[in-house]
Amino acid sequence: MPMEAPDLVLLARQLGEHSLAWFAGAFAVSVLGAGTACRALQRRRIRRSSSEEPDEPQLAAGLAIGFLSILGAASLVAYLASKLGDGRLLGLADQALADAIGEHLPWAALVAFSWLTHLGDAELLAPVCLVVALLLWRKAHHGLALGWVMALGGIVLLNPALKRIFARARPLHDHGLALETSYSFPSGHSAGAIVSYGMLLYLALRLLPARWHVPAAMAAAAAIVTIACSRIFLQVHFASDVAAGLLTGLAWLLVCVSSLEYARHRSRRRIRP
């Protein structure tokens, strides 16, 4: 049975009052979970022959997951959007959470997150995109370079289009540490973070020695969680904006990675004697 509005709003306010503790828990679970999952994948690869090709059902499953993730993300974003607006359940909970964070988050933590949020700025990620693309191209990883640029370029086009469709106003704040003028839903920083750092993790798994894989997974998870939560703590986004941004970014990331893996497999099939 769904929660009644007063219960959900009360829960949101309680979460806001203890937001740093919830962030610490989410951060720890995400980082440790990413490291554990990466280690499990490494052990699975060790048991397989290094020359073994993925079979067609595996490829089909990967592409199907990407396709279904797009449908699932679109459905969830549409559901979130339907619950927003004046007097609606999710909108009230969003506002209660934002108000509680504004009242209870220490100033020092707010300042810290105002710096950490820049890890998801376009002004930072654009040069990173260019440098990584040039390095990949110079090392003759032309397909990876193209996939990297298309992944980041795609989310840059997708997120503003969604913002214009939903046209949601941002939450109000008076701390003066962050200023945004575009629409709020979905969060561009959250979507960009999961695509950018997720693709960097994919490149690390493809190109770096195995000893770097687990640290790379944990670092990517830390960056994504920190950037996403910083947008809520700074009150430049509602929690549902961040959730929608993560959903759309994850869906696009899965499609990009699935496409790159499929292209790699087809290339190997063509050159195999």
C-alpha positions as CSV (number, residue, x, y, z in Angstrom):
1,M,0.0,0.0,0.0
2,P,1.5,3.4,-0.9
3,M,2.3,5.9,1.8
4,E,-0.1,8.6,2.5
5,A,1.2,12.1,1.8
6,P,1.8,13.2,5.4
7,D,3.9,10.0,6.1
8,L,6.1,10.5,3.0
9,V,6.6,14.2,3.7
10,L,7.5,13.3,7.3
11,L,10.0,10.7,6.1
12,A,11.5,13.2,3.7
13,R,12.0,15.7,6.4
14,Q,13.6,13.1,8.7
15,L,16.0,12.2,5.9
16,G,16.9,15.9,5.5
17,E,17.6,16.3,9.2
18,H,20.1,13.5,9.1
19,S,21.3,14.0,5.5
20,L,25.0,13.7,6.2
21,A,24.6,10.4,7.9
22,W,22.5,9.1,5.0
23,F,25.1,10.4,2.5
24,A,27.9,8.6,4.4
25,G,25.9,5.4,4.3
26,A,25.1,5.7,0.7
27,F,28.7,6.6,-0.1
28,A,30.1,3.6,1.7
29,V,27.6,1.1,0.3
30,S,28.2,2.4,-3.3
31,V,32.0,2.5,-3.1
32,L,32.3,-0.9,-1.4
33,G,29.6,-2.4,-3.7
34,A,31.4,-1.2,-6.8
35,G,34.7,-2.6,-5.6
36,T,33.1,-5.9,-4.7
37,A,31.2,-6.2,-8.0
38,C,34.4,-5.4,-10.0
39,R,36.4,-8.0,-8.1
40,A,33.7,-10.6,-8.7
41,L,33.9,-9.8,-12.5
42,Q,37.6,-10.2,-12.4
43,R,37.4,-13.7,-10.8
44,R,34.8,-14.7,-13.5
45,R,37.2,-13.5,-16.2
46,I,40.1,-15.5,-14.8
47,R,38.0,-18.7,-15.0
48,R,37.4,-18.0,-18.8
49,S,40.0,-18.4,-21.5
50,S,41.5,-15.1,-22.5
51,S,40.7,-16.0,-26.2
52,E,37.1,-17.0,-25.6
53,E,34.6,-15.0,-27.6
54,P,31.2,-14.0,-26.2
55,D,28.5,-16.0,-27.8
56,E,25.5,-14.5,-29.6
57,P,23.0,-15.0,-26.6
58,Q,25.4,-12.9,-24.4
59,L,25.5,-10.2,-27.0
60,A,21.7,-10.3,-27.5
61,A,21.3,-10.1,-23.7
62,G,23.6,-7.1,-23.4
63,L,21.8,-5.2,-26.1
64,A,18.4,-6.2,-24.7
65,I,19.4,-4.9,-21.3
66,G,20.4,-1.6,-22.9
67,F,17.1,-1.3,-24.7
68,L,15.0,-2.2,-21.7
69,S,17.0,0.2,-19.6
70,I,16.0,3.0,-21.9
71,L,12.3,2.0,-21.6
72,G,12.5,1.6,-17.9
73,A,14.3,4.9,-17.4
74,A,11.8,6.6,-19.6
75,S,8.8,5.1,-17.7
76,L,10.3,6.0,-14.3
77,V,11.1,9.5,-15.4
78,A,7.5,9.9,-16.7
79,Y,6.2,8.6,-13.4
80,L,8.3,11.0,-11.4
81,A,7.2,13.8,-13.6
82,S,3.5,12.9,-13.1
83,K,3.9,13.1,-9.4
84,L,5.5,16.6,-9.4
85,G,3.7,19.9,-9.3
86,D,1.9,22.0,-6.8
87,G,0.3,20.0,-4.0
88,R,1.3,16.6,-5.4
89,L,2.8,13.9,-3.3
90,L,6.4,13.8,-4.6
91,G,6.5,17.5,-5.0
92,L,5.6,18.0,-1.3
93,A,8.2,15.4,-0.3
94,D,10.9,17.1,-2.5
95,Q,10.2,20.4,-0.8
96,A,10.2,19.0,2.7
97,L,13.6,17.3,2.1
98,A,15.0,20.5,0.6
99,D,13.7,22.6,3.6
100,A,15.1,20.2,6.1
101,I,18.5,20.1,4.5
102,G,18.6,23.9,4.4
103,E,17.8,24.0,8.1
104,H,20.1,21.3,9.4
105,L,23.1,20.9,7.0
106,P,26.2,22.5,8.7
107,W,27.7,25.4,6.8
108,A,31.1,23.7,6.5
109,A,29.6,20.7,4.8
110,L,27.7,23.0,2.4
111,V,30.9,24.8,1.5
112,A,32.6,21.4,0.9
113,F,29.9,20.2,-1.4
114,S,29.9,23.5,-3.2
115,W,33.5,22.6,-4.3
116,L,32.9,18.9,-4.8
117,T,30.0,19.6,-7.1
118,H,32.4,21.0,-9.7
119,L,33.5,17.5,-10.5
120,G,30.3,17.3,-12.6
121,D,30.7,20.7,-14.3
122,A,30.6,20.9,-18.0
123,E,33.6,23.3,-17.8
124,L,35.6,20.4,-16.2
125,L,34.3,17.5,-18.2
126,A,34.6,19.1,-21.6
127,P,38.4,19.4,-21.4
128,V,38.6,15.9,-19.9
129,C,36.5,14.6,-22.9
130,L,38.9,16.2,-25.3
131,V,42.1,15.0,-23.6
132,V,40.9,11.4,-23.2
133,A,39.7,11.4,-26.9
134,L,43.1,12.6,-28.1
135,L,45.0,10.1,-26.0
136,L,42.8,7.2,-27.2
137,W,43.2,8.3,-30.8
138,R,47.0,8.7,-30.4
139,K,47.1,5.1,-29.1
140,A,45.1,3.9,-32.1
141,H,42.0,3.1,-30.1
142,H,39.9,4.9,-32.7
143,G,36.7,3.0,-31.9
144,L,36.9,3.8,-28.2
145,A,37.7,7.4,-28.9
146,L,34.6,7.7,-31.1
147,G,32.4,5.9,-28.5
148,W,33.7,8.1,-25.7
149,V,32.9,11.3,-27.6
150,M,29.5,10.0,-28.6
151,A,28.6,8.9,-25.1
152,L,29.4,12.3,-23.6
153,G,28.0,14.2,-26.5
154,G,24.8,12.3,-26.4
155,I,24.0,13.1,-22.8
156,V,24.9,16.8,-23.5
157,L,22.1,16.8,-26.1
158,L,19.6,14.6,-24.2
159,N,19.5,16.3,-20.9
160,P,18.7,19.9,-22.1
161,A,16.0,18.4,-24.3
162,L,14.4,16.7,-21.3
163,K,14.7,19.9,-19.2
164,R,12.7,21.9,-21.9
165,I,10.0,19.2,-22.0
166,F,9.4,19.2,-18.2
167,A,10.3,22.8,-17.5
168,R,10.4,22.5,-13.8
169,A,11.6,25.4,-11.6
170,R,14.5,24.9,-9.3
171,P,14.2,24.9,-5.5
172,L,14.9,28.3,-3.8
173,H,17.9,28.9,-1.6
174,D,19.8,31.9,-0.1
175,H,23.2,30.5,0.7
176,G,24.8,32.0,-2.4
177,L,27.2,29.1,-3.0
178,A,25.7,27.9,-6.2
179,L,23.7,29.6,-8.9
180,E,21.8,27.8,-11.7
181,T,19.4,29.4,-14.2
182,S,18.3,26.5,-16.3
183,Y,15.3,24.2,-15.6
184,S,15.6,21.6,-12.8
185,F,14.3,18.3,-14.1
186,P,16.3,16.1,-14.7
187,S,19.6,16.9,-13.1
188,G,22.3,17.5,-15.8
189,H,25.2,17.1,-13.3
190,S,23.8,13.7,-12.2
191,A,23.3,12.4,-15.7
192,G,26.7,13.8,-16.9
193,A,28.5,12.3,-13.9
194,I,27.2,8.8,-14.4
195,V,27.9,8.8,-18.1
196,S,31.4,10.5,-17.8
197,Y,32.7,8.6,-14.9
198,G,31.0,5.4,-16.0
199,M,32.7,5.6,-19.4
200,L,36.0,6.3,-17.7
201,L,35.5,3.2,-15.7
202,Y,34.7,1.2,-18.8
203,L,37.9,2.5,-20.5
204,A,39.9,1.6,-17.4
205,L,38.5,-1.9,-17.4
206,R,39.4,-2.2,-21.1
207,L,42.8,-0.6,-21.1
208,L,44.5,-0.6,-17.7
209,P,46.1,-3.6,-15.9
210,A,43.8,-5.6,-13.7
211,R,45.3,-4.2,-10.4
212,W,43.7,-0.8,-11.3
213,H,40.2,-2.1,-12.0
214,V,38.8,-2.3,-8.4
215,P,40.3,1.2,-7.4
216,A,38.8,2.6,-10.6
217,A,35.4,1.2,-9.9
218,M,35.4,2.5,-6.4
219,A,36.6,6.0,-7.5
220,A,33.9,6.2,-10.2
221,A,31.2,5.2,-7.6
222,A,32.5,7.8,-5.2
223,A,32.5,10.6,-7.8
224,I,29.0,9.8,-9.0
225,V,27.4,9.6,-5.5
226,T,29.2,12.7,-4.3
227,I,28.2,14.8,-7.3
228,A,24.6,13.6,-7.3
229,C,24.1,14.2,-3.5
230,S,25.9,17.6,-3.8
231,R,23.1,18.9,-6.1
232,I,20.5,18.1,-3.4
233,F,22.6,19.5,-0.5
234,L,23.2,22.7,-2.4
235,Q,19.4,23.0,-3.1
236,V,19.9,23.5,-6.8
237,H,18.0,20.4,-7.5
238,F,15.2,18.4,-5.8
239,A,15.8,14.8,-5.0
240,S,13.5,13.6,-7.8
241,D,15.6,15.7,-10.3
242,V,18.7,13.8,-9.3
243,A,16.9,10.4,-9.4
244,A,15.7,11.2,-12.9
245,G,19.2,12.4,-14.0
246,L,20.8,9.2,-12.7
247,L,18.2,7.0,-14.5
248,T,18.5,8.7,-17.8
249,G,22.3,8.8,-17.6
250,L,22.5,5.1,-16.6
251,A,20.3,4.1,-19.5
252,W,22.4,6.0,-22.0
253,L,25.6,4.6,-20.5
254,L,24.3,1.0,-20.8
255,V,23.4,1.6,-24.4
256,C,26.9,3.1,-25.2
257,V,28.8,0.3,-23.5
258,S,26.6,-2.4,-25.0
259,S,27.2,-0.9,-28.5
260,L,30.9,-0.7,-28.0
261,E,31.1,-4.3,-26.8
262,Y,29.0,-5.4,-29.7
263,A,31.2,-3.6,-32.2
264,R,34.3,-5.1,-30.6
265,H,32.8,-8.6,-30.9
266,R,31.9,-8.1,-34.6
267,S,35.4,-6.8,-35.3
268,R,37.0,-9.9,-33.8
269,R,34.7,-12.1,-35.8
270,R,35.8,-10.5,-39.0
271,I,39.5,-10.9,-38.4
272,R,39.4,-14.3,-36.8
273,P,40.8,-17.0,-39.2
